[in-house]
Amino acid sequence: MRTIAVANAQTSERVRTIAAPQILLVWTLPILYPLSLSVIFRSVELTQANVALGSGLLALAIAWSMAGPVVGWLSLNYLDHNGLDRTRNRLVVNGAWLATVTPARTVLVALAAFLPASDSVSPASATNFRHIHATSAIVLATYALAHVFNHSLAIISIGMHTAVLHLFRLAYRQNVGQTILIGAVAMQVCTGLMMVWKYHLRRSTPLRNLQLVSGVYLAIFLVTHLITVFTTRHSGIDTDFVWASHAPAGLLAGLSTVPLLPRYSLAVLAVFIHLACQARWNLSRAISDSAARKASYSLMAVGGITTAVISLAACGIHWMK
């Protein structure tokens, strides 16, 4: 009995010792996030005096502003890899979610760190959530990929983006199409967050953690983005790429628009990562795990390239004026 007590004491001490740096990291990063935006803006100004120094600092600052989801994912993986109980390290777990969604401009998830843990998961309800989530995902993914493709055309010219946008709007700006789209978003967000809440204190794999982190970011982004879009439309302003990127100056032209760069960029990347993770699970049922993994990584790579292209266009860089 004494041996068991000693072992339990050592385990408790190990939990406190290992989790402490992660608690500090995931809760400090959101606090320092606004500073990264200021550094981005000042770096742009610095490039006018010293291109090399300004560009290097700008790249680091942008990486810093987008580090939240990465830190959140790594923190969850750290707990799982070391066999640490998520329930006993809820400040790390929920701090990871806070770090993840910080660029999406919300701190509501921080409250979860102080809510009671939920250990009961109904298999039947979880299955229903997945079915609804998968059904709405087909509609939302179709729109999201078309939307992302349309935005990527802005790297060529705003005119080309606008021409294709008008074609797409013939479908999704109709009352029926818009209703279906909003319904799909509502189902995705509700079912997705419910599944995350049910399983967020359970040990998982790096791939599953990546899927959850990207999904949480997308859920928060979609809600805040839709509110902004419909509020803006109500004011009589067209919510196109010119509005989103503050063209022709771009998002780096003013301190007030700089936060939109990591916010939009992470949303584009999250779409591809979330789809790639699910594709890995689906494809592994039909092909070898190795082939499914390669296909998943390829989709993530495409997402990274697409994110870079759209980000450059949002900063006012276009092939044709």
C-alpha positions in Angstrom: 0.0 0.0 0.0 2.8 2.3 0.8 4.5 1.6 -2.5 1.2 2.5 -4.3 0.9 5.8 -2.3 4.5 6.7 -3.1 3.9 6.0 -6.8 0.7 8.1 -6.8 2.5 11.0 -5.1 5.3 10.8 -7.7 2.7 10.8 -10.5 1.0 13.9 -9.0 4.3 15.7 -8.7 5.1 14.8 -12.3 1.8 16.2 -13.5 2.4 19.5 -11.7 6.0 19.8 -12.9 5.4 18.9 -16.5 2.2 20.8 -17.0 3.3 24.1 -15.5 5.3 25.4 -18.6 2.4 24.5 -20.9 -0.1 26.4 -18.7 2.2 29.5 -18.8 2.7 29.2 -22.6 -0.9 28.7 -23.7 -2.3 31.5 -21.4 0.5 34.0 -22.1 0.4 33.7 -25.9 -3.1 35.2 -26.2 -2.1 38.1 -23.9 0.9 38.9 -26.2 -1.0 38.4 -29.4 -1.9 42.1 -29.8 1.8 42.9 -29.6 2.5 40.8 -32.6 0.1 42.9 -34.7 1.9 46.0 -33.7 5.2 44.5 -34.7 3.8 43.5 -38.1 2.7 47.1 -38.8 6.0 48.5 -37.6 7.9 46.0 -39.7 6.2 47.2 -42.9 7.3 50.7 -42.1 10.8 49.4 -41.4 11.0 47.8 -44.9 11.1 51.4 -46.4 14.4 52.1 -44.6 15.9 48.6 -44.6 14.3 46.0 -46.8 16.2 43.0 -45.5 15.7 43.7 -41.8 12.1 44.8 -42.2 11.2 41.8 -44.3 12.8 39.4 -41.9 11.1 41.0 -38.9 7.8 41.0 -40.8 8.0 37.3 -41.5 8.7 36.5 -37.9 5.9 38.8 -36.7 3.4 37.1 -39.0 4.5 33.7 -37.9 4.1 34.9 -34.3 0.5 36.2 -34.9 -0.4 32.8 -36.4 1.3 30.7 -33.7 -1.8 30.2 -31.5 -3.3 27.1 -33.2 0.1 25.6 -33.5 0.9 26.1 -29.8 -2.6 24.8 -28.9 -2.1 21.6 -31.0 1.4 21.0 -29.7 0.2 21.4 -26.1 -2.5 18.9 -26.5 -0.1 16.5 -28.1 2.4 17.0 -25.2 -0.2 16.0 -22.7 -1.3 12.9 -24.7 2.3 11.8 -25.5 3.3 11.9 -21.9 0.2 10.1 -20.7 -1.0 13.1 -18.6 -4.6 13.2 -17.6 -6.4 16.0 -19.4 -8.9 16.3 -16.6 -6.2 17.1 -14.1 -4.6 19.5 -16.7 -7.7 21.3 -17.8 -6.0 24.7 -17.6 -3.6 23.4 -20.3 -6.4 21.9 -22.4 -8.7 24.9 -22.3 -5.7 27.3 -22.6 -4.9 25.4 -25.8 -8.3 26.2 -27.2 -8.0 29.8 -26.2 -4.6 30.1 -28.0 -6.2 28.4 -31.0 -9.0 30.8 -31.4 -7.3 34.1 -30.4 -6.7 35.2 -34.0 -10.4 34.8 -34.6 -11.0 37.5 -31.9 -12.8 35.7 -29.2 -12.1 34.7 -25.6 -15.4 32.9 -24.8 -13.7 29.5 -24.9 -11.5 30.6 -21.9 -14.5 30.2 -19.7 -14.4 26.4 -20.3 -11.3 26.2 -18.2 -13.5 26.8 -15.1 -16.5 24.7 -16.0 -17.2 21.3 -14.5 -15.7 18.3 -16.5 -18.1 16.1 -18.4 -17.1 12.5 -18.4 -20.2 10.9 -19.8 -20.4 10.5 -23.6 -23.5 8.9 -25.2 -22.4 6.8 -28.2 -25.8 7.2 -29.8 -25.7 11.0 -29.6 -22.1 11.1 -30.8 -23.0 9.1 -33.8 -26.0 11.4 -34.6 -23.7 14.4 -34.3 -21.2 12.9 -36.7 -24.0 12.1 -39.3 -25.4 15.6 -39.1 -21.9 17.1 -39.2 -20.9 15.0 -42.3 -24.1 15.9 -44.2 -23.7 19.7 -43.6 -20.0 19.4 -44.3 -20.7 18.4 -48.0 -22.6 21.6 -48.5 -20.2 23.8 -46.6 -17.0 22.3 -48.1 -18.3 22.8 -51.6 -19.0 26.5 -50.9 -15.7 27.0 -49.0 -13.5 25.5 -51.7 -15.3 27.6 -54.4 -15.0 30.7 -52.2 -11.3 30.0 -51.6 -10.7 29.4 -55.3 -12.4 32.7 -56.1 -10.2 34.5 -53.6 -7.1 33.0 -55.0 -7.8 34.5 -58.4 -7.3 37.9 -56.8 -3.5 37.3 -57.0 -4.0 37.7 -60.8 -6.3 40.8 -60.5 -9.2 42.1 -58.6 -11.1 42.3 -61.8 -10.8 38.5 -62.4 -11.9 37.8 -58.9 -14.9 40.0 -59.2 -16.0 38.5 -62.5 -15.9 34.9 -61.1 -17.6 36.2 -57.9 -20.6 37.4 -59.8 -21.0 34.0 -61.4 -20.8 32.2 -58.1 -23.3 34.6 -56.6 -25.9 33.5 -59.1 -26.1 30.3 -57.0 -25.4 31.1 -53.4 -26.9 34.7 -53.2 -30.4 33.3 -54.1 -32.7 33.0 -51.1 -32.8 29.2 -51.3 -29.0 28.8 -51.7 -28.3 31.3 -48.9 -30.7 29.6 -46.6 -29.1 26.2 -47.2 -25.6 27.7 -46.7 -26.5 29.4 -43.4 -28.2 26.2 -42.2 -25.1 24.2 -43.1 -22.9 26.6 -41.1 -25.2 26.4 -38.1 -25.2 22.6 -38.1 -21.5 22.5 -38.6 -20.7 24.8 -35.8 -23.2 23.4 -33.3 -22.5 19.7 -33.9 -18.7 20.3 -34.2 -18.5 22.2 -30.9 -20.7 19.6 -29.2 -18.3 16.8 -30.2 -15.3 18.8 -29.2 -16.8 19.5 -25.8 -17.6 15.8 -25.3 -14.1 14.6 -26.1 -11.8 17.5 -25.2 -10.7 16.0 -21.9 -10.0 12.6 -23.5 -6.6 11.4 -24.6 -6.3 11.6 -28.4 -3.8 11.2 -31.4 -1.9 14.1 -33.0 -4.1 13.7 -36.1 -7.3 13.9 -34.2 -6.0 16.9 -32.2 -5.1 18.6 -35.4 -8.7 18.0 -36.7 -10.2 19.3 -33.5 -7.9 22.4 -33.4 -8.7 23.3 -37.0 -12.4 22.6 -36.5 -12.6 24.8 -33.4 -10.9 27.7 -35.2 -13.2 27.4 -38.2 -16.3 27.3 -35.9 -15.4 30.5 -34.2 -14.3 32.2 -37.4 -17.5 31.3 -39.3 -19.7 32.7 -36.6 -17.8 36.0 -36.3 -17.3 36.3 -40.0 -21.0 35.8 -40.8 -22.0 38.4 -38.2 -19.6 40.8 -39.8 -20.7 40.1 -43.3 -24.4 40.5 -42.7 -23.9 43.6 -40.6 -21.9 45.1 -43.4 -24.4 44.2 -46.0 -27.1 45.8 -44.0 -25.1 49.0 -44.2 -25.2 48.8 -48.0 -21.6 47.8 -48.5 -20.7 45.0 -50.9 -18.8 42.3 -49.0 -16.3 41.4 -51.8 -12.5 40.9 -51.8 -12.1 44.7 -52.1 -14.0 45.1 -48.8 -12.3 42.1 -47.1 -8.7 43.1 -48.1 -9.2 46.9 -48.0 -7.9 47.1 -51.5 -6.0 48.6 -53.1 -3.9 49.4 -50.1 -4.1 45.9 -48.6 -4.3 44.7 -45.0 -0.8 45.8 -44.0 -1.5 49.5 -44.8 -3.1 50.3 -41.4 -2.8 49.0 -37.9 -6.6 48.5 -37.7 -6.6 46.1 -40.6 -3.5 44.1 -39.7 -5.4 41.6 -37.4 -7.4 40.5 -40.5 -4.3 39.0 -42.1 -3.7 36.2 -39.6 -7.5 35.8 -39.1 -8.2 35.2 -42.7 -5.0 33.3 -43.5 -5.6 30.8 -40.6 -9.2 30.3 -41.8 -8.1 29.3 -45.3 -5.4 27.0 -43.9 -7.9 25.5 -41.4 -10.3 24.6 -44.2 -7.7 22.4 -45.9 -6.3 20.9 -42.7 -9.8 20.0 -41.5 -10.7 18.4 -44.8 -7.3 16.6 -45.0 -7.7 15.1 -41.6 -11.2 13.7 -42.4 -9.9 12.6 -45.8 -7.3 10.5 -44.0 -9.9 8.7 -42.0 -12.2 8.1 -45.0 -9.5 7.1 -47.5 -7.9 4.6 -45.1 -11.0 2.5 -45.4 -10.5 2.1 -49.1 -6.8 2.3 -49.7 -3.6 1.6 -47.7 -2.8 3.8 -44.7 0.4 5.0 -46.4 -1.5 6.2 -49.5 -4.2 7.8 -47.3 -1.5 9.6 -45.3 0.2 10.9 -48.5 -3.1 12.2 -49.9 -3.8 14.0 -46.6 -0.4 15.6 -46.6 -0.8 16.6 -50.2 -4.1 18.3 -49.5 -2.5 20.2 -46.6 0.4 21.3 -48.9 -2.2 22.6 -51.4 -3.8 24.5 -48.5 -0.5 26.0 -47.5 0.2 27.2 -51.0 -3.4 28.6 -51.4 -3.1 30.4 -48.1 0.1 32.1 -49.2 -1.4 33.1 -52.5 -4.6 34.6 -50.9 -2.5 36.3 -48.2 -0.3 38.0 -50.8 -3.3 39.2 -52.7 -4.9 40.5 -49.4 -1.7 42.5 -48.9 -2.2 44.3 -52.2 0.0 42.1 -54.4 -1.5 41.4 -57.8 0.0 40.1 -61.1 -2.2 42.4 -63.2 -3.5 45.8 -62.0 
